[in-house]
Amino acid sequence: MTKTTSFQMDIRPLFTQRDIQGMSKAFNLGSYDDVKKHAGAIYDRIRGIGGAVMPPPPPRGEGPWQQSRIELFAKWMADGFQP
């Protein structure tokens, strides 16, 4: 049996303070409700769809996510956005 992915345990830790600060004008990456509401757009951007890949590469950011992180985010969505 596979473990259900949750925002608090699995997704929230993926966003650095720098990520949260960088996106604060649009929405709060530290907020379950905001990330759930914008999950589709976030998923596209971490894959580089619809604009520049996020997070941006240094020096502006910490660089694109590894594929395993992208897959974890997709699993969270598929698991029904568990808090």
C-alpha positions as CSV (number, residue, x, y, z in Angstrom):
1,M,0.0,0.0,0.0
2,T,1.3,3.4,-1.0
3,K,1.4,6.4,1.4
4,T,-0.9,9.2,0.7
5,T,0.9,12.5,-0.1
6,S,0.0,15.4,2.1
7,F,0.6,19.2,1.9
8,Q,2.0,19.5,5.4
9,M,4.4,16.6,5.3
10,D,5.4,16.4,1.7
11,I,4.6,19.5,-0.3
12,R,5.1,22.5,2.0
13,P,8.8,21.5,2.7
14,L,9.5,21.6,-1.1
15,F,9.0,25.4,-1.1
16,T,11.9,27.4,0.3
17,Q,11.5,30.7,2.1
18,R,13.0,32.3,-1.0
19,D,10.3,30.6,-3.2
20,I,7.5,31.8,-0.8
21,Q,8.9,35.4,-0.8
22,G,9.3,35.4,-4.6
23,M,5.7,34.5,-5.2
24,S,4.2,36.5,-2.4
25,K,2.7,39.1,-4.7
26,A,0.7,36.4,-6.6
27,F,-0.2,33.9,-3.8
28,N,1.3,32.2,-0.7
29,L,3.3,29.0,-1.4
30,G,3.2,28.4,2.4
31,S,-0.6,28.2,2.4
32,Y,-2.4,25.0,1.8
33,D,-5.4,26.8,0.4
34,D,-3.4,29.0,-2.0
35,V,-1.3,26.1,-3.3
36,K,-4.4,23.9,-3.8
37,K,-6.1,26.7,-5.6
38,H,-3.2,27.4,-7.9
39,A,-1.9,23.8,-8.1
40,G,-2.4,23.4,-11.9
41,A,-0.5,26.6,-12.6
42,I,2.3,25.7,-10.2
43,Y,2.5,22.2,-11.7
44,D,2.9,23.8,-15.2
45,R,5.6,26.2,-14.1
46,I,7.7,23.7,-12.2
47,R,7.8,21.8,-15.5
48,G,8.5,25.0,-17.5
49,I,5.1,25.1,-19.2
50,G,3.4,28.5,-19.7
51,G,6.5,30.6,-18.9
52,A,10.0,30.3,-17.4
53,V,10.6,27.3,-15.2
54,M,10.2,27.9,-11.5
55,P,12.0,28.2,-9.3
56,P,14.4,30.2,-11.4
57,P,18.0,29.3,-11.7
58,P,20.6,31.1,-9.5
59,P,21.2,33.9,-8.7
60,R,17.4,34.7,-8.7
61,G,16.4,31.3,-7.3
62,E,17.5,27.9,-6.3
63,G,17.0,26.3,-9.7
64,P,14.4,24.0,-11.2
65,W,13.1,21.1,-9.2
66,Q,14.4,17.6,-9.7
67,Q,12.0,15.2,-11.5
68,S,11.3,13.4,-8.2
69,R,9.9,16.6,-6.6
70,I,7.7,17.3,-9.7
71,E,6.4,13.7,-9.5
72,L,5.7,14.2,-5.7
73,F,3.7,17.3,-6.5
74,A,1.7,15.5,-9.2
75,K,1.0,12.6,-6.7
76,W,-0.3,15.1,-4.2
77,M,-2.8,16.4,-6.8
78,A,-3.7,12.8,-7.8
79,D,-4.2,11.9,-4.1
80,G,-6.8,14.6,-3.8
81,F,-4.8,17.5,-2.4
82,Q,-4.6,16.1,1.1
83,P,-3.8,18.7,3.8
